[in-house]
Amino acid sequence: MYPSYYALRRVNPYRGVVHYVDIGEATAHTFDGLAWHLRADDGYGWVRPVGVWREGIGLQLGQPAGLGDLIAALETRPSLPFPLFDTYELWLLDRETGMPLALLATRRGGIEGVEKSDSEWYPFVQTYTGFVSPALAERDALTRNAGDAHRDFLARLVNQAARPHAMTQWFLRGQDGVGKGMAGLRLPYEWRSRELAASVFPELLVREVGNSRLEQSVISDYHRWLAPLLLLWPRLSLETRARLELQACEKPQWLTRVQRLLPSRVNPALIQAALVAACLEQAQAGGVQDDFTKLG
């Protein structure tokens, strides 16, 4: 089998893009373009971790026996980032309009055999409590009421727009962004084969327009929080990518983790300055890690 090289998004909650080198009986995947985690069939039908290969170093953990083809595929791989192959997208639908509201899942190669998918949208893993929305913080200061955790407010805001009987739908997204409707949960029959224009789909994870000013601000704050990871998407408008680059510079350590996977840069000098700042921060902090790994 010839090696295949592709990337998949980690969504609901969104935690970035994973890049794969796949030779069939074994795969390697990376979250940062440096460390590749190797997995292979153990001969008994189970796929297990078998080693770690690191760019510029080679095999760090594991035994080379049986991994020659995978290591060769890694050493001769094309430049990062790889193309996104998860063109099948599951969207939570707005209860009033039936239009895409929030991204729930993605897949490559079709949706046959997909188990029943969750109709609840999650902004972060349950253990992550670091998210702070400036819009909510300002509201809390004015009302002198701490209120719910900002993560929980955001989750409730989005999910309530789909309740009480949440509908979901799979779409096959073309290169032009047009979505061809497929199966889903609680769908009217006539929607199962509908086709939606690219402009109908939120460009990022959640629809920002159509809410109150506070709600729009909270969702914008959420995308701003994840800006370094959202920059890994290849099909962003120049305006959105430029905005995310500015916001990503507020989290230079996060940006450093994923810099090798960026598909393009609107302002390379800005990003380079942020990467230099991250190196200085890391040196001053004495190697103390930020909360990037807590995203899950």
FIMI-177979 format. One record per atom (N, C-alpha, C): x, y, z; residue in one letter. Coordinates in steps of 0.001 Angstrom, whole numbers, padded with zeros to 6 digits, always signed. Example, Ala and Ser with C-alpha at 12.3 -4.5 7.8 and 13.67 -1.06 7.14 Angstrom:
REM residues 2
+013190-005690+007800a;+012300-004500+007800a;+013200-003300+007800a;+012850-002250+007080s;+013670-001060+007140s;+012900+000030+007870s;
END
This chain:
REM residues 296
+000838-001197+000000m;+000000+000000+000000m;+000875+001249+000000m;+000563+002168-000908y;+001280+003429-000915y;+000903+004251+000315y;+001839+004992+000874p;+001491+005834+002033p;+000481+006903+001638p;-000395+007230+002565s;-001301+008367+002375s;-001026+009376+003472s;-001157+010615+003109y;-000830+011714+004011y;-002036+012642+004087y;-002560+012841+005278y;-003770+013641+005409y;-003873+014221+006823y;-004832+015126+006988a;-005072+015752+008286a;-006555+015658+008622a;-006857+015577+009911l;-008227+015520+010407l;-008375+016489+011570l;-009538+017121+011649r;-009808+018025+012768r;-010316+017248+013986r;-009982+017727+015167r;-010477+017147+016412r;-011553+018096+016950r;-012798+017685+016829v;-013885+018600+017185v;-014792+018022+018258v;-015553+018948+018838n;-016555+018692+019887n;-015986+017956+021111n;-015099+018625+021845p;-014623+019995+021642p;-013463+020063+020646p;-013272+021251+020104y;-012206+021447+019134y;-010862+021538+019839y;-009906+020717+019345r;-008567+020683+019950r;-007472+020697+018897r;-007793+021257+017728g;-006765+021389+016714g;-006901+020392+015578g;-005801+020229+014847v;-005766+019366+013661v;-004648+018344+013835v;-004957+017091+013543v;-003975+016014+013641v;-003549+015609+012235v;-002251+015436+012037h;-001712+015034+010741h;-001278+013569+010797h;-001601+012843+009726y;-001371+011393+009695y;-000489+010985+008523y;+000356+009997+008803v;+001032+009213+007771v;+000485+007804+007919v;-000133+007286+006867d;-000895+006038+006946d;-000400+005060+005883d;+000093+003880+006330i;+000523+002858+005365i;-000366+001616+005449i;-001532+001784+006079g;-002482+000683+006171g;-002377-000090+007452g;-001318-000874+007610e;-001159-001678+008828e;-000524-000885+009965e;-000081+000330+009679a;+000531+001175+010708a;+000325+002638+010341a;+000264+003481+011361t;+000090+004915+011150t;+001002+005690+012092t;+001237+006933+011735a;+001922+007882+012611a;+001107+009159+012602a;+000955+009778+013769h;+000211+011036+013819h;+000946+012039+014692h;+000708+013311+014378t;+001374+014379+015112t;+000407+015511+015388t;+000623+016171+016524f;-000163+017348+016889f;+000623+018637+016657f;+001949+018506+016439d;+002787+019701+016335d;+003768+019679+015168d;+003831+018573+014434g;+004759+018476+013319g;+006160+018067+013715g;+006390+017845+015004l;+007704+017427+015489l;+007692+015982+015986l;+006854+015713+016969a;+006761+014370+017546a;+005653+013592+016848a;+006004+012417+016315w;+005048+011558+015627w;+004834+010299+016459w;+003588+010013+016784h;+003233+008860+017608h;+002854+007698+016693h;+003563+006599+016810l;+003417+005461+015917l;+002459+004430+016512l;+001594+003896+015657r;+000653+002861+016059r;+000633+001779+014988r;+000499+000524+015431a;+000500-000581+014478a;-000342-001729+015010a;-000769-002584+014098d;-001527-003787+014447d;-000591-004751+015165d;-001048-005251+016306d;-000200-006161+017086d;-000299-007607+016634d;-001028-007858+015546g;-001182-009220+015051g;-002386-009939+015597g;-003046-009325+016569y;-004224-009928+017187y;-005475-009059+016976y;-005390-008146+016029g;-006543-007309+015727g;-006621-006030+016524g;-005597-005755+017331w;-005579-004528+018132w;-004510-003583+017593w;-004857-002320+017470v;-003891-001303+017064v;-003369-000629+018322v;-002068-000697+018504r;-001463-000216+019758r;-000318+000751+019485r;+000004+001618+020477p;+001187+002471+020343p;+002451+001613+020285p;+003359+001956+019367v;+004583+001164+019224v;+005849+002021+019236v;+005708+003329+019331g;+006910+004138+019373g;+006648+005607+019114g;+007708+006394+019190v;+007666+007831+018901v;+008853+008155+017996v;+008553+008803+016891w;+009580+009254+015952w;+009598+010769+015987w;+010790+011363+016078r;+010888+012816+016210r;+011684+013406+015058r;+011152+014485+014515e;+011796+015177+013404e;+013225+015567+013774e;+014198+015239+012909g;+015591+015586+013132g;+016335+014626+014029g;+015609+013713+014661i;+016243+012759+015582i;+016033+011321+015121i;+014803+011014+014721g;+014478+009648+014338g;+013685+008952+015424g;+013769+007636+015452l;+012998+006840+016403l;+013521+007061+017820l;+012689+007628+018679q;+013075+007898+020068q;+012638+006781+021002q;+011431+006275+020782l;+010890+005203+021608l;+010416+004086+020701l;+010549+002847+021160g;+010109+001714+020377g;+011261+001026+019673g;+010971-000103+019048q;+011955-000892+018330q;+011738-000757+016826q;+012810-000619+016058p;+012652-000418+014610p;+012116-001639+013862p;+012222-002819+014472a;+011768-004030+013803a;+010288-003927+013433a;+009983-004124+012166g;+008598-004081+011707g;+008093-002689+011382g;+008892-001652+011649l;+008448-000276+011415l;+009159+000376+010236l;+009912-000410+009489g;+010717+000160+008410g;+009912+000922+007387g;+008786+000358+006948d;+007977+001034+005929d;+007378+002325+006453d;+006931+002311+007707l;+006345+003514+008286l;+007402+004597+008461l;+008572+004220+008945i;+009648+005194+009126i;+010087+005761+007777i;+010129+004909+006766a;+010482+005392+005427a;+009452+006385+004925a;+008162+006109+005198a;+007101+007028+004786a;+007201+008354+005526a;+007627+008307+006781l;+007826+009531+007545l;+009001+010338+006993l;+010079+009652+006680e;+011287+010342+006223e;+011132+010936+004827e;+010206+010412+004044t;+010012+010907+002672t;+008680+011622+002499t;+008050+011998+003603r;+006728+012614+003532r;+006793+013976+002844r;+005684+014410+002274p;+005633+015769+001702p;+005636+016815+002812p;+005752+018053+002416s;+005800+019143+003389s;+004476+019262+004147s;+004583+019646+005395l;+003404+019950+006196l;+002934+021368+005858l;+001639+021644+006002p;+000593+020726+006465p;+000039+019870+005335p;-000543+018726+005712f;-001203+017853+004761f;-002622+018381+004507f;-003252+017956+003422p;-004631+018401+003154p;-005625+017798+004141p;-006664+018564+004456l;-007739+018057+005310l;-008587+017069+004522l;-008787+015881+005085f;-009584+014853+004424f;-010964+014688+005048f;-011244+015390+006143d;-012538+015187+006828d;-013592+016113+006216d;-013991+015795+005003t;-014924+016641+004255t;-016381+016373+004613t;-016642+015352+005409y;-017995+015105+005910y;-018129+015776+007267y;-019104+016661+007397e;-019257+017455+008616e;-020658+017283+009195e;-020718+017062+010489l;-022005+016984+011195l;-022233+018308+011914l;-023380+018941+011623w;-023695+020249+012200w;-024939+020179+013078w;-024855+020860+014213l;-026034+021124+015025l;-026806+022235+014322l;-028128+022075+014212l;-028936+023026+013448l;-029703+023976+014353l;-029837+025196+013901d;-030655+026185+014614d;-032115+025738+014574d;-032795+025774+015716r;-034161+025262+015771r;-035140+026112+014964r;-034847+027398+014795e;-035777+028285+014102e;-035551+028308+012591e;-034310+028268+012165t;-034016+028394+010737t;-033634+027076+010079t;-033197+026103+010879g;-032722+024840+010322g;-031355+024941+009685g;-030668+026069+009872m;-029355+026276+009281m;-028243+025830+010243m;-027043+025536+009711p;-025927+025097+010562p;-025594+026113+011653p;-025417+025588+012863l;-025183+026414+014047l;-023812+026161+014654l;-023456+024882+014870a;-022180+024549+015504a;-021693+023207+014969a;-020391+023079+014802l;-019788+021870+014245l;-019646+020802+015332l;-020226+019622+015074l;-020254+018543+016060l;-019257+017430+015770l;-019010+017146+014509a;-018145+016020+014154a;-017676+016173+012723a;-016579+015515+012386t;-016105+015436+011009t;-015634+014010+010746t;-015678+013616+009473r;-015220+012282+009083r;-014619+012338+007686r;-013829+011317+007397r;-013311+011125+006044r;-013900+009824+005496r;-014140+009799+004200g;-014533+008562+003549g;-015976+008147+003716g;-016862+009031+004139g;-018275+008685+004220g;-018768+008531+005639g;-020086+008411+005773i;-020704+008323+007103i;-021352+006960+007333i;-021128+006008+006436e;-021690+004675+006631e;-021133+004055+007910e;-021996+003467+008669g;-021574+002820+009898g;-021331+003754+011059g;-021643+005044+010876v;-021468+005998+011968v;-022477+005706+013074v;-021971+005574+014274e;-022869+005381+015403e;-023630+006673+015691e;-024684+006558+016451k;-025470+007737+016795k;-024576+008808+017402k;-024593+009987+016819s;-023709+011066+017256s;-024386+011929+018316s;-023563+012525+019145d;-024048+013402+020200d;-024641+014659+019581d;-025778+015091+020075s;-026393+016332+019585s;-026096+017501+020522s;-025200+017309+021462e;-024775+018362+022392e;-023447+018919+021912e;-023335+020249+021889w;-022081+020878+021490w;-021273+021219+022729w;-019959+020912+022688y;-019066+021158+023823y;-017952+022109+023394y;-017754+023208+024102p;-016677+024132+023742p;-015296+023642+024180p;-015248+022934+025327f;-013987+022442+025869f;-014229+021102+026550f;-013137+020379+026832v;-013271+019182+027645v;-013733+019615+029040v;-014367+018713+029740q;-014997+019060+031007q;-014009+019563+032049q;-012762+019097+031953t;-011763+019473+032958t;-011104+020820+032672t;-011376+021389+031501y;-010724+022659+031164y;-011587+023821+031633y;-011038+024634+032512t;-011791+025755+033091t;-011096+027092+032834t;-010129+027113+031931g;-009325+028317+031738g;-009973+029408+030916g;-011033+029085+030178f;-011620+030066+029263f;-012205+031262+029999f;-011810+032458+029550v;-012346+033709+030091v;-012825+034556+028925v;-014079+034947+028957s;-014643+035835+027942s;-014607+037264+028471s;-013874+038179+027834p;-013876+039573+028284p;-015276+040170+028330p;-016137+039771+027397a;-017508+040299+027383a;-018264+039876+028633a;-018115+038615+029021l;-018788+038143+030234l;-018136+038723+031487l;-016827+038879+031455a;-016139+039458+032607a;-016615+040890+032853a;-016832+041637+031780e;-017334+043005+031916e;-018752+043002+032468e;-019575+042101+031967r;-020947+042003+032472r;-020958+041645+033954r;-020110+040682+034335d;-020059+040257+035730d;-019602+041398+036636d;-018664+042215+036148a;-018181+043340+036946a;-019268+044385+037134a;-020066+044616+036097l;-021132+045614+036184l;-022258+045153+037105l;-022553+043860+037067t;-023652+043321+037877t;-023192+042838+039245t;-021857+042839+039428r;-021271+042328+040683r;-021755+040916+040980r;-021860+040153+039922n;-022319+038777+040055n;-021389+037900+039234n;-020736+036954+039906a;-019768+036099+039221a;-020429+035238+038158a;-021657+034809+038401g;-022371+034012+037409g;-021737+032651+037191g;-022155+031984+036100d;-021615+030666+035774d;-020207+030798+035221d;-019511+029666+035199a;-018233+029629+034499a;-018475+030026+033042a;-017564+030770+032480h;-017754+031266+031124h;-017898+030127+030125h;-017182+029036+030359r;-017324+027862+029503r;-018755+027346+029508r;-019373+027290+030690d;-020733+026761+030808d;-021761+027710+030191d;-021540+029003+030349f;-022438+029980+029728f;-022419+029815+028210f;-021242+029662+027647l;-021104+029504+026205l;-021792+028235+025720l;-021575+027137+026413a;-022194+025870+026009a;-023715+025975+026049a;-024237+026589+027104r;-025693+026722+027232r;-026252+027648+026143r;-025532+028723+025865l;-025955+029674+024837l;-026135+028989+023482l;-025165+028201+023090v;-025208+027551+021775v;-026239+026433+021749v;-026243+025583+022762n;-027143+024430+022754n;-028610+024828+022878n;-028889+025914+023587q;-030278+026353+023718q;-030853+026837+022391q;-029983+027273+021486a;-030452+027711+020174a;-030927+026533+019326a;-030635+025303+019771a;-031053+024109+019035a;-032149+023330+019758a;-032403+023631+021007r;-033367+022875+021807r;-034774+023428+021645r;-035803+022670+022096p;-035729+021500+022977p;-035492+020181+022253p;-035695+020125+020950h;-035516+018867+020221h;-034446+019097+019163h;-033202+018905+019575a;-032065+019238+018724a;-032066+018430+017437a;-031785+019111+016326m;-031625+018473+015026m;-030161+018570+014603m;-029678+017518+013967t;-028327+017525+013415t;-028381+017032+011975t;-027367+017391+011193q;-027308+016903+009816q;-025868+016815+009331q;-025598+015715+008610w;-024316+015543+007934w;-024352+016257+006584w;-023217+016872+006239f;-023050+017497+004935f;-021705+017066+004350f;-021707+016828+003051l;-020456+016632+002329l;-020060+017990+001762l;-018933+018515+002245r;-018502+019846+001838r;-017537+019753+000658r;-017849+020434-000421g;-016980+020476-001580g;-015870+021496-001408g;-014948+021541-002365q;-013853+022506-002310q;-014369+023939-002335q;-015548+024123-002921d;-016144+025459-002960d;-016924+025790-001698d;-016969+024857-000740g;-017666+025091+000516g;-019136+024744+000502g;-019686+024425-000662v;-021094+024033-000756v;-021302+022725-000004v;-022418+022634+000740g;-022704+021443+001514g;-023865+020651+000938g;-023623+019378+000627k;-024678+018493+000147k;-025241+017717+001326k;-026530+017950+001622g;-027149+017369+002792g;-027262+015855+002728g;-027143+015250+003918m;-027247+013800+004037m;-028138+013478+005236m;-027845+012394+005907a;-028665+011953+007035a;-028451+012844+008248a;-029291+012637+009263g;-029164+013401+010486g;-030175+012967+011519g;-030334+013786+012532l;-031235+013488+013653l;-032450+014413+013597l;-033639+013820+013623r;-034912+014562+013641r;-035072+015488+012434r;-034552+015089+011292l;-034612+015937+010106l;-035954+015800+009395l;-036532+016901+008919p;-037638+016791+007968p;-037158+016038+006721p;-037996+015232+006166y;-037588+014371+005060y;-036993+015168+003905y;-037585+016300+003588e;-037144+017069+002425e;-035763+017704+002619e;-035258+017749+003846w;-033944+018323+004096w;-032801+017338+003817w;-033108+016064+003716r;-032054+015052+003647r;-031208+015146+002384r;-031736+015763+001349s;-030953+015907+000122s;-030773+017373-000273s;-030957+018273+000685r;-030829+019698+000355r;-029365+020069+000120r;-029172+021166-000558e;-027833+021684-000809e;-027766+023111-000288e;-026778+023373+000541l;-026645+024690+001157l;-025396+025399+000645l;-025536+026676+000392a;-024410+027478-000093a;-023330+027590+000974a;-022114+027830+000545a;-020995+027962+001480a;-021237+029079+002487a;-021902+030148+002060s;-022125+031296+002929s;-023046+030984+004104s;-023799+029890+004021v;-024729+029514+005086v;-023991+028892+006273v;-022843+028287+006008f;-022095+027602+007063f;-021215+028599+007828f;-021171+028493+009166p;-020232+029318+009920p;-018812+029053+009435p;-018031+030094+009300e;-016665+029908+008812e;-015803+029193+009846e;-016096+029429+011119l;-015344+028794+012191l;-016224+027730+012868l;-016129+027584+014161l;-016782+026472+014848l;-018253+026711+015141l;-018596+027960+015418v;-019947+028302+015855v;-020388+029567+015124v;-021661+029653+014823r;-022205+030853+014190r;-022083+032040+015138r;-021560+033128+014643e;-021385+034322+015466e;-022518+035323+015282e;-023115+035351+014107v;-024165+036342+013841v;-025526+035780+014222v;-026501+036681+014353g;-027868+036258+014644g;-028183+036138+016107g;-027287+036599+016957n;-027510+036567+018395n;-027543+037996+018941n;-027769+038119+020236s;-027678+039431+020866s;-026227+039891+020849s;-026008+041167+021149r;-024644+041691+021132r;-023753+040948+022120r;-024266+040658+023306l;-023475+039925+024291l;-023153+038526+023787l;-024146+037850+023227e;-023937+036486+022754e;-022919+036448+021617e;-023034+037400+020693q;-022051+037459+019612q;-020653+037690+020165q;-020547+038538+021169s;-019240+038840+021757s;-018646+037624+022450s;-019476+036847+023137v;-018984+035656+023838v;-018470+034619+022838v;-019207+034412+021753i;-018768+033450+020742i;-017495+033947+020057i;-017413+035247+019795s;-016194+035817+019222s;-015019+035642+020182s;-015281+035810+021474d;-014232+035604+022481d;-013757+034152+022477d;-014682+033228+022248y;-014335+031801+022190y;-013414+031525+021007y;-013761+032029+019841h;-012903+031845+018674h;-011549+032529+018886h;-011566+033663+019554r;-010314+034353+019842r;-009428+033517+020755r;-010038+032838+021718w;-009299+031986+022659w;-008589+030865+021911w;-009243+030329+020884l;-008700+029191+020140l;-008006+029616+018846l;-007716+030894+018703a;-007181+031416+017439a;-005965+030651+016921a;-004961+030318+017748p;-003815+029582+017195p;-004208+028264+016544p;-005195+027590+017115l;-005628+026296+016581l;-006541+026461+015370l;-007314+027518+015320l;-008186+027756+014173l;-007393+028183+012941l;-006208+028731+013135l;-005362+029093+012007l;-004903+027877+011213l;-005100+026676+011745l;-004698+025462+011044l;-005670+025088+009935l;-006818+025768+009850w;-007785+025488+008796w;-007324+026151+007503w;-007321+025428+006389p;-006820+026009+005140p;-007788+026959+004456p;-009111+026703+004550r;-010065+027517+003789r;-010656+028619+004666r;-009827+029601+004983l;-010287+030776+005711l;-010167+031984+004790l;-011086+032906+004921s;-010962+034145+004153s;-009739+034910+004649s;-009195+035755+003801l;-008033+036550+004195l;-008363+037414+005409l;-009575+037942+005430e;-009988+038789+006551e;-010005+038005+007855e;-010574+036796+007806t;-010642+035978+009021t;-009257+035530+009450t;-008422+035129+008482r;-007080+034676+008843r;-006263+035820+009448r;-006389+037009+008893a;-005667+038157+009438a;-006119+038450+010870a;-007431+038358+011105r;-007960+038598+012451r;-007448+037540+013427r;-007474+036286+013004l;-007017+035206+013879l;-005517+035297+014156l;-004743+035749+013178e;-003307+035894+013411e;-003042+036918+014504e;-003746+038047+014449l;-003591+039055+015494l;-003947+038480+016863l;-005046+037740+016913q;-005511+037166+018176q;-004586+036047+018649q;-004038+035270+017711a;-003150+034170+018080a;-001880+034678+018742a;-001474+035884+018395c;-000264+036451+018991c;-000445+036738+020478c;-001691+036745+020950e;-001944+036900+022376e;-001612+035620+023137e;-001477+034522+022415k;-001104+033234+023003k;+000129+032701+022266k;+001262+033364+022421p;+002450+032977+021650p;+002933+031563+021930p;+002742+031073+023164q;+003164+029706+023464q;+002330+028695+022680q;+001023+028937+022595w;+000149+028048+021818w;+000544+028108+020341w;+000796+029312+019854l;+001159+029491+018451l;+002449+028744+018129l;+003391+028763+019057t;+004650+028051+018862t;+004417+026560+018671t;+003465+026006+019434r;+003201+024563+019361r;+002736+024129+017971r;+002018+024995+017282v;+001385+024577+016028v;+001943+025297+014796v;+003008+026059+014951q;+003502+026892+013853q;+003847+026087+012601q;+004315+024853+012765r;+004726+024040+011614r;+003539+023547+010798r;+002336+023699+011350l;+001140+023177+010690l;+000292+024277+010060l;+000780+025510+010102l;+000016+026620+009523l;+000020+026519+008001l;-001143+026541+007353p;-001181+026425+005893p;-000750+027683+005162p;-000919+028844+005781s;-000503+030102+005160s;-000420+031177+006235s;+000185+032294+005871r;+000351+033411+006808r;+000090+034713+006065r;-000821+035490+006598v;-001114+036795+006008v;-000031+037787+006394v;+000417+037725+007641n;+001431+038651+008150n;+002557+037847+008787n;+003482+037319+007990p;+004570+036494+008530p;+005411+037208+009589p;+005641+038509+009407a;+006467+039246+010361a;+005805+039293+011731a;+004487+039447+011750l;+003747+039472+013009l;+003865+038137+013730l;+003703+037061+012993i;+003787+035735+013599i;+005206+035460+014083i;+006209+035844+013300q;+007585+035624+013711q;+007901+036374+015001q;+007380+037590+015127a;+007594+038358+016352a;+006956+037653+017548a;+005789+037072+017350a;+005122+036341+018433a;+005918+035103+018822a;+006514+034417+017845l;+007305+033224+018140l;+008565+033583+018921l;+009158+034710+018579v;+010332+035174+019340v;+009913+035514+020771v;+008767+036160+020924a;+008267+036495+022257a;+008013+035231+023062a;+007530+034186+022407a;+007268+032928+023096a;+008558+032313+023624a;+009631+032399+022829c;+010927+031871+023277c;+011420+032621+024511c;+011254+033941+024490l;+011686+034743+025638l;+010847+034414+026869l;+009526+034277+026682e;+008646+033927+027800e;+009032+032584+028397e;+009310+031622+027511q;+009648+030283+027974q;+010943+030301+028766q;+011911+031074+028295a;+013191+031162+028997a;+013025+031814+030362a;+012218+032875+030434q;+012004+033569+031698q;+011200+032726+032679q;+010309+031884+032134a;+009474+031040+032993a;+010212+029788+033450a;+011409+029573+032927g;+012177+028415+033348g;+011581+027091+032911g;+010925+027103+031753g;+010369+025859+031233g;+008993+025519+031747g;+008378+026392+032537v;+007031+026133+033041v;+006049+026125+031868v;+005196+025103+031803q;+004269+024955+030689q;+002998+025767+030915q;+002400+026229+029788d;+001123+026921+029876d;+000005+025882+029865d;-001239+026329+029661d;-002358+025398+029775d;-002776+024785+028443d;-001898+024813+027448f;-002229+024254+026138f;-002596+022778+026235f;-001822+022017+026969t;-002073+020569+027051t;-003370+020239+027788t;-003901+021190+028555k;-005129+020928+029283k;-006365+020912+028377k;-006193+021355+027122l;-007307+021329+026190l;-007731+019904+025873l;-006867+018942+026115g;-007215+017526+025935g;-006660+016927+024678g;
END
